[in-house]
Amino acid sequence: MSGKEILTLSKLTCPECGHVVELEMPTDACQFFYECEACKALLRPLTGDCCVFCSYGSVKCPPIQAEKSCCDESQPSP
């Protein structure tokens, strides 16, 4: 690692209603969906983004901050 501090808190802003919530991000996985607490909209990553934090968060997800692949397609499906 380059010694760069990895931030794990991000303020997620709902694009539908503007509700903001501060959340702890997973450090080793993508969060593909998030249901807004206020309007119940189901947030999904925008095209080209790996997770909802990269699309709607104040901070990109930890794997992206560390310049690593966030979503490894070689991982087995559940």
MIMAR-520667 format. One record per residue (C-alpha): residue in three letters; x, y, z. Coordinates in steps of 0.1 Angstrom, whole numbers, padded with zeros to 4 digits, always signed. Example, Ala and Ser with C-alpha at 12.3 -4.5 7.8 and 13.67 -1.06 7.14 Angstrom:
<recs>
ALA+0123-0045+0078
SER+0137-0011+0071
</recs>
This chain:
<recs>
MET+0000+0000+0000
SER+0012+0035-0007
GLY+0007+0048+0028
LYS-0024+0067+0017
GLU-0051+0068+0044
ILE-0082+0049+0033
LEU-0114+0066+0044
THR-0143+0043+0054
LEU-0171+0069+0061
SER-0190+0083+0032
LYS-0221+0106+0030
LEU-0245+0089+0006
THR-0269+0114-0011
CYS-0301+0100-0026
PRO-0305+0114-0061
GLU-0343+0111-0058
CYS-0350+0131-0027
GLY-0316+0145-0016
HIS-0316+0127+0018
VAL-0281+0124+0031
VAL-0269+0096+0055
GLU-0233+0089+0067
LEU-0224+0052+0064
GLU-0195+0030+0071
MET-0183+0014+0038
PRO-0173-0022+0035
THR-0135-0024+0030
ASP-0134-0055+0008
ALA-0166-0055-0012
CYS-0189-0035-0034
GLN-0223-0024-0021
PHE-0245-0026-0052
PHE-0278-0015-0037
TYR-0290+0008-0010
GLU-0325+0017-0001
CYS-0330+0054+0008
GLU-0343+0057+0044
ALA-0364+0087+0035
CYS-0381+0079+0001
LYS-0374+0042-0002
ALA-0358+0046-0036
LEU-0335+0017-0045
LEU-0301+0032-0054
ARG-0279+0013-0079
PRO-0245+0022-0092
LEU-0244+0045-0123
THR-0229+0030-0155
GLY-0191+0027-0151
ASP-0192+0028-0113
CYS-0187-0003-0091
CYS-0209+0006-0062
VAL-0234+0031-0048
PHE-0207+0049-0028
CYS-0187+0056-0060
SER-0219+0070-0076
TYR-0236+0088-0048
GLY-0211+0090-0019
SER-0189+0119-0008
VAL-0159+0094-0008
LYS-0152+0066-0033
CYS-0152+0030-0019
PRO-0121+0017-0001
PRO-0109-0007-0029
ILE-0111+0022-0054
GLN-0092+0045-0030
ALA-0065+0019-0027
GLU-0064+0016-0065
LYS-0075-0020-0065
SER-0102-0038-0083
CYS-0134-0035-0064
CYS-0156-0061-0080
ASP-0136-0092-0090
GLU-0156-0111-0116
SER-0135-0142-0109
GLN-0151-0146-0075
PRO-0176-0174-0072
SER-0213-0166-0073
PRO-0233-0172-0041
</recs>
